[in-house]
Amino acid sequence: MTDIIDIHTHVISPDTARYPLAPLGGKQSDWSHAHPTTAEELVAALNEGGVAKAAVVQASTAYGFDNSYAAWSVAAFPDRFTGVFSMDMFAPDAPRVFDHWVAAGLTGLRLFTTGTTQPGQAGWLADPRTFPIWERAEAAALPVCIQMRPEGIDQLLILLDRFRRVPVILDHLARVDLSDGAPYRNAGWLFALADRPNVVLKLTSRTVREASTGASRPEDFFPRLVATFGADRIAWGSNFPAEPGPMSRILAAARDSLSCLSETDRATIFAGTARRLYPALAGEPAHA
């Protein structure tokens, strides 16, 4: 299996004049300050790890809603990247902003409702004022990934039921707690989402670690996850460089953790689902 696609990477420019820092929550994340990675460096990291293509996800803890550097990166390396933008869902000109970033070549939207600079779960996820943007995403067949916590599941269900044609990607499996181990009663709320066909799970380095935390074992959790959702609703993301590299280490850890799955399921998780979610990542890169 050589075709690897990473749906969760970040880029940070050293040029703060052209790309000024404006982190959500007012405090830059430690990772983006300590080991920023340019678009060129991300390409080198992908090459080092044997990763063909990647989705560049807006670094909200560095740039907030200004997706300019992510858009530049996609334009500079269209054979390697697509981009996932973030935006203020309550801005008066939100529809125009959505259209602007889509026109700039970004093919996914990310909603940041928790994270290193905003540790709680924001309460606005299913606010009806955001629905016009969801409607635009639905019309454009644009996937929406959500950085969230389990506390937001009730709001998530409202969106899943209202916007059934929008692929909704849960970053880090919505930070599920796996430490109780099989049969994973603490993750019951996650498995219950399988009956919403528009839910997609982003299996990241955080998930790989959680699967070996406490009483959990990868060989218990991942087959259960695939049996419940299907591999075609699960996609791998490194979270590089928030997850320290090198990329080869990150990928090796994921491969080892998923070695309990069939080759077909692993190929789907490491590439097939990504191609369906982001058609811009399909096809062979010009420079692998």
C-alpha positions as CSV (number, residue, x, y, z in Angstrom):
1,M,0.0,0.0,0.0
2,T,1.8,3.1,-1.2
3,D,-1.0,5.6,-1.9
4,I,-1.2,7.7,1.3
5,I,-3.3,10.9,1.7
6,D,-3.2,13.0,4.8
7,I,-6.4,15.1,5.5
8,H,-5.1,17.0,8.5
9,T,-1.9,19.1,8.2
10,H,-1.1,22.8,8.9
11,V,1.2,25.4,7.5
12,I,2.6,28.6,9.1
13,S,4.5,31.3,7.3
14,P,7.5,33.1,8.9
15,D,6.4,36.3,7.1
16,T,4.2,37.8,9.8
17,A,4.0,41.1,7.8
18,R,2.2,39.4,4.9
19,Y,0.5,36.8,7.1
20,P,-0.1,38.4,10.5
21,L,-0.9,36.3,13.5
22,A,-4.5,36.6,14.8
23,P,-5.2,33.4,16.8
24,L,-8.6,32.5,18.0
25,G,-8.8,33.1,21.7
26,G,-6.1,35.7,21.5
27,K,-3.2,33.4,22.3
28,Q,-1.1,31.5,19.8
29,S,-0.9,27.8,20.2
30,D,2.4,26.5,21.5
31,W,3.0,24.2,18.5
32,S,2.6,26.9,15.9
33,H,5.1,29.1,17.8
34,A,7.6,26.4,18.6
35,H,7.8,24.5,15.3
36,P,6.0,26.4,12.5
37,T,6.1,24.7,9.1
38,T,6.0,26.4,5.8
39,A,4.2,25.0,2.7
40,E,7.6,24.1,1.2
41,E,8.6,22.4,4.5
42,L,5.3,20.5,4.5
43,V,6.0,19.2,1.0
44,A,9.4,18.0,2.2
45,A,7.8,16.3,5.2
46,L,5.3,14.6,2.9
47,N,8.1,13.4,0.7
48,E,10.1,12.2,3.8
49,G,7.1,10.2,5.0
50,G,6.0,8.8,1.7
51,V,2.7,10.7,1.7
52,A,1.3,11.6,-1.7
53,K,-1.1,14.5,-0.9
54,A,-2.6,16.4,1.9
55,A,-5.4,18.7,3.0
56,V,-4.0,21.9,4.6
57,V,-6.3,22.7,7.4
58,Q,-6.5,26.3,8.5
59,A,-4.3,26.9,11.6
60,S,-7.0,28.7,13.6
61,T,-4.7,29.0,16.6
62,A,-2.3,31.1,14.6
63,Y,-4.3,32.9,11.9
64,G,-7.9,32.8,13.1
65,F,-10.2,33.3,10.1
66,D,-7.6,34.7,7.7
67,N,-7.0,31.7,5.4
68,S,-4.6,33.6,3.1
69,Y,-1.5,31.4,3.7
70,A,-3.4,28.2,3.4
71,A,-4.9,29.5,0.1
72,W,-1.4,30.6,-1.1
73,S,0.0,27.1,-0.2
74,V,-2.7,25.3,-2.3
75,A,-2.1,27.7,-5.2
76,A,1.6,27.1,-5.0
77,F,1.4,23.3,-4.8
78,P,-1.9,22.3,-6.5
79,D,-0.6,18.8,-7.2
80,R,0.0,18.1,-3.5
81,F,-2.5,20.1,-1.5
82,T,-6.1,21.1,-1.1
83,G,-7.2,23.5,1.6
84,V,-9.8,23.7,4.4
85,F,-10.8,27.2,5.5
86,S,-12.2,28.6,8.7
87,M,-14.6,31.6,9.0
88,D,-16.7,33.6,11.4
89,M,-20.1,32.1,10.9
90,F,-21.7,35.2,12.4
91,A,-20.0,37.8,10.3
92,P,-22.5,40.1,8.5
93,D,-20.8,39.2,5.2
94,A,-20.4,35.5,6.0
95,P,-21.9,34.3,2.6
96,R,-19.5,36.5,0.7
97,V,-16.6,35.2,2.8
98,F,-17.6,31.6,2.1
99,D,-17.8,32.2,-1.6
100,H,-14.4,34.0,-1.5
101,W,-12.5,31.1,-0.1
102,V,-14.2,28.6,-2.3
103,A,-13.3,30.7,-5.3
104,A,-9.7,30.7,-4.0
105,G,-9.6,27.0,-4.4
106,L,-10.3,25.8,-0.9
107,T,-12.5,22.7,-0.9
108,G,-13.5,22.2,2.8
109,L,-14.7,24.2,5.7
110,R,-13.6,23.8,9.3
111,L,-15.5,24.9,12.4
112,F,-13.3,25.5,15.4
113,T,-15.4,25.0,18.6
114,T,-12.6,23.8,20.9
115,G,-8.9,23.5,21.0
116,T,-5.7,24.7,22.6
117,T,-6.6,28.3,22.7
118,Q,-10.3,27.6,23.4
119,P,-10.4,24.6,25.8
120,G,-14.1,24.5,26.4
121,Q,-16.9,23.6,24.0
122,A,-18.4,26.6,22.3
123,G,-22.2,26.8,22.4
124,W,-22.8,28.3,19.0
125,L,-22.4,25.2,16.8
126,A,-26.1,24.7,15.9
127,D,-27.1,28.4,16.2
128,P,-29.7,29.0,13.4
129,R,-27.8,32.1,12.3
130,T,-25.1,29.7,11.0
131,F,-27.6,27.8,8.8
132,P,-27.1,29.9,5.6
133,I,-23.5,28.8,5.5
134,W,-24.4,25.2,6.0
135,E,-26.9,25.6,3.2
136,R,-24.1,26.9,1.0
137,A,-21.9,24.0,2.0
138,E,-24.6,21.6,1.1
139,A,-25.2,23.2,-2.3
140,A,-21.5,23.1,-3.1
141,A,-21.0,19.5,-1.8
142,L,-18.4,20.9,0.5
143,P,-17.3,18.8,3.5
144,V,-17.4,20.5,6.9
145,C,-14.9,19.3,9.6
146,I,-15.6,20.2,13.2
147,Q,-13.1,20.5,16.0
148,M,-15.3,19.7,19.0
149,R,-15.8,17.9,22.3
150,P,-18.4,15.3,23.3
151,E,-20.3,18.0,25.2
152,G,-21.4,19.4,21.8
153,I,-23.0,16.2,20.5
154,D,-26.6,17.4,21.0
155,Q,-25.9,20.4,18.8
156,L,-24.1,18.2,16.3
157,L,-27.2,16.0,16.0
158,I,-29.3,19.0,15.0
159,L,-26.9,19.8,12.2
160,L,-26.6,16.2,11.0
161,D,-30.4,15.8,10.8
162,R,-30.9,19.2,9.1
163,F,-28.1,19.1,6.6
164,R,-28.1,15.4,5.6
165,R,-26.1,15.9,2.4
166,V,-23.1,17.6,4.0
167,P,-20.3,15.3,4.9
168,V,-19.5,16.2,8.5
169,I,-15.9,15.2,9.5
170,L,-15.2,14.9,13.2
171,D,-11.7,15.9,14.0
172,H,-9.9,13.5,16.3
173,L,-13.2,11.5,16.6
174,A,-14.6,14.4,18.6
175,R,-12.0,13.7,21.4
176,V,-13.6,10.5,22.4
177,D,-12.5,8.8,25.7
178,L,-11.3,5.3,25.1
179,S,-9.5,4.6,28.4
180,D,-12.2,2.3,29.7
181,G,-11.4,-0.2,27.0
182,A,-13.7,-2.8,25.4
183,P,-16.6,-2.7,25.0
184,Y,-16.0,1.1,25.1
185,R,-19.1,2.2,27.0
186,N,-17.6,5.7,27.3
187,A,-17.6,5.9,23.6
188,G,-21.3,4.8,23.2
189,W,-22.3,8.3,22.0
190,L,-19.7,8.0,19.2
191,F,-20.8,4.6,18.0
192,A,-24.4,5.9,18.1
193,L,-23.5,8.4,15.4
194,A,-23.1,5.5,12.9
195,D,-26.8,5.8,12.0
196,R,-26.2,9.3,10.6
197,P,-24.7,8.5,7.2
198,N,-23.2,11.9,6.7
199,V,-20.8,11.5,9.7
200,V,-17.1,10.9,8.8
201,L,-14.4,10.2,11.4
202,K,-11.0,11.8,11.1
203,L,-8.6,9.3,12.7
204,T,-5.6,11.3,13.8
205,S,-2.4,10.8,15.8
206,R,-4.5,11.7,18.9
207,T,-6.8,8.8,18.1
208,V,-3.8,6.5,17.7
209,R,-2.6,7.4,21.2
210,E,-6.0,7.2,22.8
211,A,-6.5,3.7,21.4
212,S,-3.6,2.5,23.6
213,T,-4.5,4.5,26.7
214,G,-5.7,2.9,29.9
215,A,-7.5,-0.4,29.2
216,S,-7.9,0.3,25.5
217,R,-6.0,-1.7,22.8
218,P,-5.9,-0.9,19.1
219,E,-6.8,-4.4,18.2
220,D,-10.0,-4.0,20.3
221,F,-11.0,-0.5,19.2
222,F,-10.2,-0.1,15.5
223,P,-12.0,-3.3,14.2
224,R,-15.0,-2.3,16.3
225,L,-14.9,1.2,14.8
226,V,-14.7,-0.1,11.2
227,A,-17.4,-2.7,11.8
228,T,-19.7,0.1,13.1
229,F,-19.0,2.9,10.6
230,G,-17.3,1.2,7.7
231,A,-13.8,2.1,6.5
232,D,-15.3,4.4,3.9
233,R,-16.4,6.8,6.6
234,I,-12.9,7.0,8.3
235,A,-9.9,8.9,7.0
236,W,-6.4,9.4,8.4
237,G,-4.9,12.7,9.3
238,S,-1.4,13.2,10.8
239,N,-2.1,16.6,12.5
240,F,1.5,17.5,11.5
241,P,3.2,19.7,12.7
242,A,1.0,20.1,15.8
243,E,1.9,16.4,16.1
244,P,5.8,16.5,16.1
245,G,7.4,14.8,13.2
246,P,9.0,13.4,11.3
247,M,6.1,12.4,9.2
248,S,7.5,8.9,8.8
249,R,7.2,8.4,12.5
250,I,3.6,9.6,12.6
251,L,2.6,7.4,9.7
252,A,4.5,4.4,11.1
253,A,2.6,4.7,14.4
254,A,-0.7,4.9,12.6
255,R,0.1,1.9,10.4
256,D,1.2,-0.1,13.4
257,S,-2.0,0.7,15.2
258,L,-4.2,-0.2,12.2
259,S,-2.3,-3.3,11.4
260,C,-5.2,-5.3,12.9
261,L,-7.4,-4.2,10.0
262,S,-7.6,-5.8,6.5
263,E,-5.4,-4.4,3.8
264,T,-8.6,-3.2,2.0
265,D,-9.8,-1.3,5.0
266,R,-6.4,0.3,5.6
267,A,-6.2,1.4,2.0
268,T,-9.6,3.1,2.4
269,I,-8.7,4.8,5.6
270,F,-5.3,6.0,4.4
271,A,-6.5,7.2,1.0
272,G,-9.8,6.1,-0.4
273,T,-12.1,8.1,2.0
274,A,-9.9,11.2,1.5
275,R,-10.3,11.0,-2.3
276,R,-14.1,10.9,-1.9
277,L,-14.2,13.8,0.6
278,Y,-11.8,15.9,-1.4
279,P,-11.8,15.1,-5.1
280,A,-9.0,17.6,-5.5
281,L,-6.7,15.1,-3.8
282,A,-7.5,12.4,-6.4
283,G,-5.0,11.5,-9.1
284,E,-1.3,11.2,-9.0
285,P,0.9,14.1,-7.8
286,A,3.3,15.5,-10.4
287,H,6.2,15.3,-7.8
288,A,5.7,12.5,-5.3
